[in-house]
Amino acid sequence: VREREEARGKTGYGEWTVEAFDAYLRSGTPRIGLWLDTSGQRPEETVSAILAGLRE
Protein backbone atom coordinates (compact mmCIF):
# COMPACT_ATOMS: atom_id res chain seq x y z
CA VAL A 1 0.00 0.00 0.00
CA ARG A 2 2.81 2.37 0.89
CA GLU A 3 4.52 1.90 -2.49
CA ARG A 4 1.27 2.48 -4.33
CA GLU A 5 0.47 5.60 -2.32
CA GLU A 6 3.94 7.07 -2.80
CA ALA A 7 3.66 6.57 -6.57
CA ARG A 8 0.29 8.34 -6.80
CA GLY A 9 -0.23 12.07 -7.20
CA LYS A 10 -2.98 12.00 -4.60
CA THR A 11 -3.72 10.10 -1.42
CA GLY A 12 -6.79 8.16 -0.42
CA TYR A 13 -6.07 8.45 3.29
CA GLY A 14 -6.21 12.19 3.89
CA GLU A 15 -3.92 13.06 6.77
CA TRP A 16 -3.66 9.46 7.97
CA THR A 17 -0.40 7.63 7.40
CA VAL A 18 -0.61 4.17 5.89
CA GLU A 19 0.61 2.70 9.19
CA ALA A 20 -1.92 4.63 11.30
CA PHE A 21 -4.80 3.67 9.02
CA ASP A 22 -3.73 0.01 9.04
CA ALA A 23 -3.40 -0.01 12.85
CA TYR A 24 -6.83 1.58 13.23
CA LEU A 25 -8.48 -0.94 10.92
CA ARG A 26 -6.81 -3.88 12.68
CA SER A 27 -7.67 -2.69 16.19
CA GLY A 28 -11.05 -1.10 15.51
CA THR A 29 -12.67 -3.75 13.32
CA PRO A 30 -14.36 -6.67 15.10
CA ARG A 31 -12.71 -10.02 14.39
CA ILE A 32 -15.75 -11.71 12.94
CA GLY A 33 -15.84 -13.71 9.76
CA LEU A 34 -12.85 -14.93 7.79
CA TRP A 35 -9.83 -12.61 7.62
CA LEU A 36 -7.42 -13.33 4.78
CA ASP A 37 -4.39 -11.49 3.48
CA THR A 38 -4.66 -12.34 -0.18
CA SER A 39 -2.11 -9.84 -1.46
CA GLY A 40 0.38 -12.55 -2.41
CA GLN A 41 -2.11 -15.12 -3.64
CA ARG A 42 -3.37 -16.14 -7.04
CA PRO A 43 -7.19 -16.28 -7.35
CA GLU A 44 -7.21 -20.08 -7.05
CA GLU A 45 -5.23 -19.88 -3.80
CA THR A 46 -7.70 -17.37 -2.39
CA VAL A 47 -10.62 -19.64 -3.28
CA SER A 48 -8.88 -22.60 -1.62
CA ALA A 49 -8.25 -20.55 1.55
CA ILE A 50 -11.89 -19.44 1.67
CA LEU A 51 -13.16 -23.00 1.22
CA ALA A 52 -10.74 -24.26 3.89
CA GLY A 53 -12.07 -21.60 6.27
CA LEU A 54 -15.64 -22.79 5.72
CA ARG A 55 -14.67 -26.29 6.85
CA GLU A 56 -13.24 -25.06 10.16
C-alpha positions in Angstrom: 0.0 0.0 0.0 2.8 2.4 0.9 4.5 1.9 -2.5 1.3 2.5 -4.3 0.5 5.6 -2.3 3.9 7.1 -2.8 3.7 6.6 -6.6 0.3 8.3 -6.8 -0.2 12.1 -7.2 -3.0 12.0 -4.6 -3.7 10.1 -1.4 -6.8 8.2 -0.4 -6.1 8.4 3.3 -6.2 12.2 3.9 -3.9 13.1 6.8 -3.7 9.5 8.0 -0.4 7.6 7.4 -0.6 4.2 5.9 0.6 2.7 9.2 -1.9 4.6 11.3 -4.8 3.7 9.0 -3.7 0.0 9.0 -3.4 0.0 12.8 -6.8 1.6 13.2 -8.5 -0.9 10.9 -6.8 -3.9 12.7 -7.7 -2.7 16.2 -11.1 -1.1 15.5 -12.7 -3.7 13.3 -14.4 -6.7 15.1 -12.7 -10.0 14.4 -15.8 -11.7 12.9 -15.8 -13.7 9.8 -12.8 -14.9 7.8 -9.8 -12.6 7.6 -7.4 -13.3 4.8 -4.4 -11.5 3.5 -4.7 -12.3 -0.2 -2.1 -9.8 -1.5 0.4 -12.5 -2.4 -2.1 -15.1 -3.6 -3.4 -16.1 -7.0 -7.2 -16.3 -7.4 -7.2 -20.1 -7.0 -5.2 -19.9 -3.8 -7.7 -17.4 -2.4 -10.6 -19.6 -3.3 -8.9 -22.6 -1.6 -8.3 -20.6 1.5 -11.9 -19.4 1.7 -13.2 -23.0 1.2 -10.7 -24.3 3.9 -12.1 -21.6 6.3 -15.6 -22.8 5.7 -14.7 -26.3 6.8 -13.2 -25.1 10.2 
